[in-house]
Amino acid sequence: MTRLPEAPPQADTPEVVILLALYNGARHLGAQLESFCAQTHARWSLLVSDDGSDDDGPRMIRDFAAGQAGRRHVQLIEGPRSGFAQNFLHLLRVAGPLPGIVALSDQDDVWLPEKLARGVAALAAVPEGVPALYCSHWYICNADLSRRLMRRPFRRPPSFANALVQNMASGNSIMLNRAALDLVQQASRESAGIFCHDWWIYQMVAGAGGRVIYDPAPQVLYRQHGGNMIGANHTPLAGLVRLRMVLKGRYREWNARNVTALMASRQRLTPENLARLTDFARARSAGPAERWRLLRRAGVYRQQMAGNLAFWIAAVLGRI
């Protein structure tokens, strides 16, 4: 692997622990590792959880660790072998009580050079003890990164009302401060069965009254290829696929898992957000008129007009 020129880690800046979930990711892993080395915020370490890969990914991590010896700590651990969401929750727990900031990483994307620096600066502005999540916009790229498209940035504010029905915190861009990491470490033991770790993290931080910071400047090259666990949903065809999922009940199933996990952590939510969650949960099994009333009272919304329209159609059909 070609190593990019590196600046020495800055002793007076916070160290970021990068948490990378690995599973058969050798094909694109090298580019992501090189993008770590190209970060302008050079004080980082890397913790990788391998979920049972049978390709060269684990060897690549060991080689990378050897190349970083004396500069940065790189550790490869065994994953839970329970899917990508649980692999990330495993990483968050194993990170332990020491990191001040953690950054989640997929295995197949590429970070732009300012990604860590912008997240560190945003989180530094949050008062100590307040849970905070930083996430950024992204470029949607083809498999060889030769084409970049940028979906329209989100315009409405992040909130628990949004998080209940949509995830705007893409996991490949998420960074958490210490208070947010404490929160998700504790709540992760109550979250069995969640579908998406990043959606659940957004829900927990927003629901607990934490701060969610959305950076509209893209900081990630989000690679689209045949092996994506979750796609970017940026084309009309992808939108039709998602609509089909809604009509077949997949969206309702995801919401059921989220509601179960959030109810298990209800003591961590603010009273206002617990009331929103209760209304949303009741709406899912209510009749049409009561469902509409409860959802309106919960104040739920999606970021785009088309997404809101699709949500309310799903609500009318009882598919939420």
Secondary structure by P-SEA (a helix, b strand, c coil): ccccccccccccbbbbbbbbbbccccccaaaaaaaaaacccccbbbbbbbcccccaaaaaaaaaaaaacccbbbbbbbcccccaaaaaaaaaaaccccccbbbbbccccccccaaaaaaaaaaaaccccbbbbbbbbbbbbcccccbbbbcccccccccccccccccccccccccccaaaaaaaaaacccccccccaaaaaaaaaaaabbbbbbbccccccccccccccccccccaaaaaaaaaaaaaaaaaaaaaaaaaaaaaacccccaaaaaaaaaaaaaacccaaaaaaaaaaaccccccaaaaaaaaaaaaaccc
